[in-house]
């Protein structure tokens, strides 16, 4: 005696839903894609029929095969992902990026720009339709060459990828100069800077002409250039990361010698500024009475007591959204555009006129 199992029930199709709702298959299709407006009554009728038939929507694998696309956009971040998301600017930027990609219904694949020893870069084989590069340091430029070789659309956020590559940029130099003018207007003459890393080696220490000449991270270079447009001989130390801990280290380096101590410090990120404030308070200095501290980013910073940081507020969400929108344009066959965004000054309680 043999036994046989019953055949699996046939999966409802879009055509079944259209027939049950009394509409054409194309009308049922646009209800699920959302690319064309249909009346509320028609939408409700199609969705009710789909629910009755247990139809959850078109199979995304079929759409991918039909379009020759994966439905995935790669985002390449520098260094380890766990450290990238410790920077509070990254999160709103990624929120904006996904908003910009919403019209595609695409997913996001996060990749690091530094493969392990002996590994093939994931970007060389990842099944993606387009790529967003964050910054354009030496390692990120290597990622750019891989993308170009694959013929994938690419957008760069805050980095110069060369002619023909759409860029989303900030007025980093102008914004840094505006903050420096604020400090100058308060009467400060002895001023120093704490910069973001100069390159992928992330070495801490004094920024010499030689080190600056080898620098590869555009944001760092531009923000320092803006500050030096106002203070041409501005001394600076580079941090190993945009973090409070690195700000503490840099702050101690600049403040440890009372005879050479500045009355104001320009930090290239709010996290670095928070670290400088901690270092100052550890040394018994009062902010802003004994030391003015300014940041850059406009994020919420915890751990600086009653202070509200004087800073330049960057449009992080808009920056990400602009990149996503340009990716969407390219995948629709439209020409992309580079976009330049501006920061705004926000006065806080951490800067004041020098008392000495």
N, C-alpha and C positions, 0 to 999 in steps of 0.2 A: 504494500500500500504506500503510495507516495503522497506527499503533502505539498501543497504549493501556497505561497503567500499571495495575498491580494495585491494587485498592482497599486503603486502609490498614486494618490489622487493627483490629477493634472493641476499644475499651478495656473491660477487665473492669469490671463494676459490683459494688456491694455485694450485690445480689441473687445474682449469680454466686458470690460468695464464700460467702454463706449456704447456697446450694444444695450447693456442693462440701463444705462443712463439716457439712452435715446439721443446720443450726440455722435458726431463723427470721431474717428480715432485721432485725428489731428487736434480736435478741440479738447479731447481728454488728455492728450499729450501736453498741451500748453498749461493745463490746470496744474500738472505736476512740475513742469519746468519753471512756471512763473514768468516766462519771457514775454508773454503777451497777455493783456488784460482781457478777462472774460467777466460776464455778469456774475453777481453774487449767487443768483439762483442757479446758474449753470454749474458754478464751482461746487455748491452744496450738493447738487444732484449727482455730480461725478464722484465726489468724495464719499457720499452715502453709498453709492453703488460699489465703490472700491471696498468700503468697510464690510458690506454684505458678502462680497466675494473673497474677502481675505487678501486683497491685493494691496501690497505695501508700497508700490511704486516701481518705476522702471529699474531693471537690473543695471547698476552702474558699470558692471563689467562689459555688458553689451554696448553701452554708450562709449566706453573707452575703446573697444575694438572698432566700433564704427568710425570714431573720430581719429583713431590712431593716437590717442592720448591716454595718459595715466590718471589725469585728474589730480596731480600732485605738483606742488611748487616747492622747491628746495630753498631753505634759508640757511646760508652759511655764516656761522658765527666764529669769531676768532677764539682759539683756545678751548678749554673745557666748557661744556654746556653748563655744568653745575656752578661754575664761577660767573658765566655770562649772565645768569639770571639772579645773581646776587646784586647786580647793578639795577637799581629801581627804574632806570630809564628804559631798560630792555623790555619790561613787561608792557607799559603803555604803547611802546613802539610796535610790539607784536600784536597787541589788540588792534591798533590802527591798520596794520598789514592785513590781518584777517578780514577786517571791515572792507578794505579795498579789493580783496579777492572774492567778496561775497557773491558778486554777480556771476562768477564762474562756478560756484559751488565746489571749489577746489580745496583739497586738504593741504596741510603744510608739513613738510619733512625737515626737521632740524638736523643740520650736519655741522661738524667741527671742521676747521680748515687745516687741522694738523693730524694726519694719519699716524698710527703707531708705526714703529720701526719695521720695515719690510712689508707694510700693508699697502695695498692699492687704495688710493683715495676713493672714498665712497661716492664722491661726486662723479667719478669716471664711469660708474656703472648703474647708479641709482636711476630707477624708471621715473623720471620727472619731466614735466613739460616746460618749465622755466626755472630760473634761479634768481634769488635776491642775495647779493653780497653785502654784508655789513662792514663798511670801511674798505680800504684797499691797501693794506699793508703788504709786506713782501710775501707772506704766506697766502694772503687773499689774492694777490696777483697771480700766484700759481694756480689757484682755483679758477681764476678768470680764463687762463689759457686752456684749461680743461673744458670749460663751458664753450669757449669759442670753437674748439676742435669738434665738439659735438653739435655745433650749430644751434644751440638753445638760446632763446630770448633771455636777456639778463638785464637787471637793474642794479645799480650800486647806490647804497645809502652812505653818504658822507665819505666819499673817496673819489679820486680821479682815475677812471678806468680807461681813459683815452677817447679819442674821437669816435663818434658813432654809438657810444654806450650811454643810455639815459642815466642821469644822476639825480639823486635827491640830496640837495646840499643845504647847509645852514650858513648863516652869515657869521661864522665862528670868529673870523678876524675882527670884523666890525663890532661884534658883541663884546669881545674881550677888550677892545679899545674903549668902548663905552664904559665898561666897569672901571678900567684904569683911570679914565677921566673923572669918574665919580670920586675915586680915591684921591686923585690929584686935587680936585676941587675942595676936598676937605682939608687940604694942606699937608698931606703926607709927602715926604721926600725920601725917607729910607723905606723902600718897599722891596719885597721879594715875591717870588712865585713858586708854587708847587704845581708841576705839570703831570699830566697823564703819562703813561709809558711812551718812550720815544720810538720803540720798535718792538718786534716780537720777542727779543731777549729780555725785556722788562727789567733792565738793570736800574737799581736805585743809585742816586748820587748827583753831584753837581752837573749841571748842563753846561758843558764846554762847547766852544765853537766846533771842535772836532766831532763830538758826539752829535751835535745838532746837524752837522753836515751829513752824517750817516743815517739820520732819522728817517723813518718810513711811514709813520702814522700821521696822516694829514691833519686830523683834528688837533693833535698836540702841537704840530708845527704852526698851524694857523692861529690858534689861541695865544701861543707865546708871541708870535709876530704882532698880533694886535696889541698885547700889553706893552711890547717894546716900541710900538709906534708912539706911545705916550711916555714910557720910561725906557729910553734907548739902552741904558746900561743895566737893565733889570737883572739881578742875579736870580737863578732858578735852580731848583733841585727836582729831579724826576722821581716819580713814585713807581712802584712795581705793579700797581693796579689801582683802579678807582675804588678805594675802600677806606673805611674809617681807620683801620689798623695802619695802612700805608700813610694816611694823613698824619697820624701820631708820630710815626718814624720821621717823616719829612719835617714836621713841626719842631720836633726836638733838635733836628740837625740845624735848623735855621735860628732857633731861639736859645740854644744852650750857652752861647757866649754873650753875656750882657753888653759887652763893649761893641759888638757888631750886630746887635739885635735890631731887626726892622720894626717900624711902628705899624706896618700893614702888610698883610700877606694876601696875594691873589691866588686862589686855588682853582684848578681847572675842572673840578667837579664838586658838587655839594658834599659828597661823602668825604672827599679829601679835606674840605673845609671843616667839616665836623671833627675830623681827626686832629687838625691843627688847633681847634678850640680846646680840645681835651688836653693836648700837649701843653698849651699855654696855661691852662688852669692847674695842671700838675706842677708847673714851675711857679705857681703863685701869681700869675698875671691875670688881670681882669680884662674881659672882652666886653665892650670896646674901649674901655678907659685906657688900658695900657697897650692894647693891640687890636687893630681892626682886621677883620677876616671877611673875605668875600668869596662866594662860590660861583658855580655855573651848573645849571640844569633845571632848577625850580622844582625839585622833588620834596616830598615830606621827609625830614630827617629827624629821627629820634635820638635821644641821648645827649642833647645840647642844652638841657635845662630850660630856662625861660626864654632863651634866645629865639628870634626868628631870623634866619639867615638872609643877609643881603646877597642877591644872586641875579644871574641872567636866566630867565625862564625860557627853555627851548620847547618848541611844539612837538613833543615826542609822538603823540598819537597821530598828528597830521603828517609827520615825517613817514611813519609806517604806512598810513593810508595812501599817501601819494605814491609810494613804491608799489603797493598792491594794485592801485588803479592803472599804473603804467604797464604792469605785467598783464593785466586783463586786456588792456588796449592791444598789446602785441599779439596775444593769443586770439583776439578777434580779427586779426589781420589789419589793424589800424597802426598808424605811425605813433611811436611814443614821444613824449616830451620830457626834457629835463626840467626840474622844478627847484627853485631857490626859496627857502623859507627863512623867516627872520625871528630872532629872539627878542624878548622885552625885558627891560630892567625892572627889578622889584626891590624896593628899599626894605631893609629889615632893621634889626637892632644890633647887628654885629659890626657896624662901621660907624665911626665918629671922628671928629677932629682930633689930632694928636694932642696929648697933654704935656709933652716934653719936646 
